[in-house]
Amino acid sequence: MIRTQVYLTEQERNGLLALAETSGKRQSELIREAIDRLLAHFEKARVQTALQNAAGMWKDRDDLPDFEATRRSLDRS
């Protein structure tokens, strides 16, 4: 792990101390959990945005093969 310093407001520090006491976890563990959740949230949003941007990107192309005919030819009889 890499050591990092973080500046907290007094309110944040007090809230973190209270949460650490009630949960039985260390402050550093709570901070890492919060960061992991934040990163997961933004990764999910990034993937969703990429999928939305890709949707319909081939809709106006006229140089593609007839996919339905290709699928029919590959169907098992």
N, C-alpha and C positions, 0 to 999 in steps of 0.2 A: 504494500500500500504506500501511497505517497502522502506525506504530511502536508496539510493545507491550512492556512489561517483564514478565518472568516470573521468579519465584524458583524455583530448582532446589536440590535437596539436592546434597551433594558427590558422592554416588554417581551421581545423574542426570547431573550436569555431566560427570563423568569418563566415563561411558558414552557420552554424546553426543559428547564430544571424540574418543573412540576410534572411534566409528562414522563421524564426519566424516572422520577420517584414512583409514580403510580404504575408505570409499566414494568419497572424492574430492569429496564434496558439502559445502556450507557447513552450519553448524549451523542457521541460520535456515531453509534449504531442508528439512532433515530435520524440523524442528519443524512447518513448514507441511504437509509430507506426512503427518505423524502426525495433525495436526488434521483434514486433509481425509478421511483414512480413518475417524477417529472420527465425524465428522459424517455421512459416507456410511452408516456402520453404523447410527447412530441414526435416520437418515431412512428407511432400509429397514425397521427395526423399527417405526417410526411408521406407515408405509404398511401393513405387515402387520397391525398391531393394528387399524387403521381397517377393513381388509377383513374381518378376523375379526368385528369388532363389527357390521358391516353384513350378514354372512351370516345368512340366514333372517329378516330383519327384516319381510318381507311374508308369512311363512308362515301367520299366523292371520287375514289379511285376507279378507273375503268380499265386498268391494265392487269387486274387480278383474274385468276382462273375461276371457273364456275364451281364454287365450293360445294354446292348442293349436288351437282353431278358427280363430283369427285367422291363425296360421301356415299352416294348411292352405289357407285362402282365398287366401293370397299365394303359395303354391307355384306354380311354373310347371308347366303340364301337358305 
